[in-house]
Amino acid sequence: MVKKIGNRLSIGQVKADLMLDAVIETIIETVASGEKVKILDFGIFEPVKKAPRLGRNPKTLVECMISARTVPVFKAGKRFKETVNT
């Protein structure tokens, strides 16, 4: 991916790698702080709160409580979905 970005923007791979790392880190930090990240034509990264629930170990079938947590979720945008589906 870094190579493709570097070629598309006519910059070196080192700069492309720094740019990609900055974008990824910014998305992670923003979602971790509880905010959504919307990228036009690409999709939305957002934190989703999961309630505590009863789970089961598939090996032993022993039930246990799974604690509440927040997980990152990505929802693909319309253009992304359409392009992948062609």
N, C-alpha and C positions, 0 to 999 in steps of 0.2 A: 504494500500500500504506500509506503514511504517513497519508493521508487516511482510509482505512478504519479503521486502528488508532485514530486520533484520535476518530473518530465512535463506534466501539464502546466506547471507554473514557471518552467524554465529556471528553476533554482536547484541548488545542490541537495543531495540527500540529507546532509547534516541539517540544513535549514528546514527542509521538509519534515524531518524527524522532530525537530524542536517545535515546529508549528503543531504537528499532530499531537505531541505530548501535551502541549499547552491546552489544546482543545479538550482532550480527554480528561486531564486533571481538573479543568474548569467545570466540566459536566459532572464529574464525581463530587467535587466540593459543593456545587450548587444543589444537587439532589440530596446529598448527605445533610445539608442544612435545612431540608424540608421544602425546597422550591422545585418547580417544574422547569425543564429546559425544552423550549420549542425551537426546532430547526425547520424552517419553511421547506416544504417539499420532501423532507426527510422523515421527521417524526417527532415524538415527544418522549422525553425521559422524565419519569416522575417517581417520587417515593409513595409507596402504598402500605398502609398499616394493616397488619394481619392480626386478627384476634387470637387469643389463646384457644387451643383446641385439644381434644383427646386424640392421640396418635397411637399407632401400634407398630412394634418392631416386627417386620415381616419374617424374620428368622425364628424368633421365639414366641411370637404372637402376644407378648406382654404389652399391656396398655401403659401409656405414660402421657403426661401433660406436656404439650409443646407450648412454650411461652409466647407471649405477644412479641411481635417484632415488626420492623419496617423493612421492606424489600424494594429494590429498584425494579421498575417496570419500563419497558420500551414499547410504544405503540407506533407502528409504521404509518407514515403519511400516505395520502392518496397516490401521489406520483410514484413513490417508492414501491407501493403495492402493485400499481399498474405496470411499472417497468419490469418488475420481477415476474409478473404473471404473463408476459408476452413471449 
